């Protein structure tokens, strides 16, 4: 890992459609680049916007907004990912962006990691949508539990309550992540959500011995009123923001952003990783593989697997369709230095 500046970005989406939100993302990247930032992280499913409507509306009343989300969702690859890739390359910046991905007739909570040359290194989907989200998104699989080797270091990512799954976090820890990029929706539930986010990301920094760059979203008062016409429901669309950068010692490296728009920017010293892991390396000298092991199924799941010469092909094997120049993922969730489809046992 190199000594770099990172930014966790908290801005409001454009609820009218995806193009406006992408404009806001690219403008924020421009501003971050002017500050010397080499790694920028945006909130959970920020493009086109997080489905806040599903939290305050019953399913029977949410159909119109759900369909509108389909219309504005992101195809990967597609025009939006190409624009993000071009912006990353122009500024030589690594990007971690949350999108609502449309794949056929389904939507997914997807995290995209772009390298500084614009290549898409990793596309992963949230494995279990939480609570109201299950009416909106499908489930991801284990193929996304990978750390991407980027121009700034080894980058891993999880979305929201995936951080409450200790085995999911351990899967990234075992791959020696140095820069953990966390994403939460923000502007939900109130102060208790912000407090929980702080505890969660500080604990992961300590346990993994890595930096955590966490981004939460923000809604304006006008946006809250548009999402929840019933005033009684508006209070649940406030608070819940904690955009911050945490050191491997669990310490905030800059002032966290708890409301409004802004960028949390900090310089990350890789020596702090060694300092922490000298004392506690959860996947090294502090592990007990003779007692605990974790089995991870990293195979990308598909509904159809063709047979070839008498055997069934693994998911994605022999399929070279859909590849885009500059894209280094393969199948659904692949990037260049990963074994394609495997079940891996790792020591705990």
Residue, then its C-alpha position, 0 to 999 in steps of 0.5 A: x500500500x502507498x501513502x495516499x489521501x482518501x475521501x469518504x463523500x457524503x452528498x445528496x442524490x438526484x431523486x429525479x433520475x440517474x443522470x443527475x446523480x452521476x453528474x453529482x458523483x463526477x463533480x465530487x470526484x473533480x473536487x476530490x482530485x483538486x485536494x489530491x485524493x487518490x481513493x474516493x468512496x460513495x454511499x450505498x446504491x447511490x446511483x441513481x439513489x437508495x430506495x428510501x421509499x421502500x422503508x416508509x411505504x407498504x409494498x402495495x403502495x411502492x410499485x410505481x417507485x419500484x418501477x421508476x427505480x428499474x428505469x433508472x438503474x445501472x447496467x454493468x457494463x453500460x453508459x454510466x459505468x463507462x462515464x465513471x471509468x473515464x472519470x477515474x482514469x482522468x484523475x488517476x483515482x480509485x473509485x468505490x461506487x454503490x449502484x442499483x444494478x439492473x440485470x435482466x428483470x432483477x435489481x441488485x445492491x452492487x458495489x463497483x471498484x474502479x482502478x486508477x486507469x479506469x478498469x472495473x476490477x470488481x463488481x459484487x452484490x450484497x449477499x442478503x438485502x436487509x429488512x425492507x430491501x428484500x422487496x427491492x433487490x435480489x441476493x448476491x453470491x460468494x464470488x464477490x468476497x474478494x479484495x482488489x489489488x488497486x493502484x493504491x493498495x488492497x481494497x475490499x468493500x461491504x454494504x451496510x449490514x453485511x458488516x454485522x456478518x463476521x464471516x463476511x468480514x473475515x473473508x476480506x480480512x483473510x485476503x489481507x485488505x488494507x483499505x476497507x470501503x464501507x457504504x451505508x444509506x444514511x438519512x435513516x432511523x435517526x442518531x441510533x443508526x449513526x452510533x451503530x455505524x461508528x461502532x461497526x466500522x471502528x471495530x472492523x478497523x481494529x479487528x482487520x488492522x486496516x483503514x476503513x473509509x465509510x460513506x453515508x448518503x444525505x437527504x435534504x428536507x425537500x427530498x425527505x418531504x417528497x419521499x414521505x408526504x406523511x409528516x409522521x414518517x419523515x422523522x425516520x428519514x433523518x439522522x443516521x449519517x456517519x461519513x468518516x475515515x478510521x485508522x487501523x487503531x480504531x481512531x477517526x483520522x478526520x472530523x466525521x460528517x454527521x449531517x449535510x454534504x461534505x467530504x471526509x479527507x485524510x492521509x493514510x499512512x501504511x505504517x499504521x497497519x504494521x503497527x496494529x498487526x504487530x500486536x494483533x493479526x487476526x489472520x496471522x499470529x493471532x489466528x488458531x487454524x487448528x481450532x477454527x476454519x471458514x469455508x467460502x464458496x466463491x463460485x458465481x451462481x448461474x441458472x444454466x450450465x451447458x455441458x461440453x464434451x460430457x462434463x458440465x462447465x463451471x459458471x462462466x467457463x467458456x463464455x467470452x461474451x459481454x466483455x468490455x475493453x478495459x474491464x477486468x472482471x469476468x462472469x458476474x463478479x471477477x477480477x484479474x488476479x482471482x481464481x475463477x470459481x472455487x470453494x476455499x477453506x481459510x484458517x481462522 
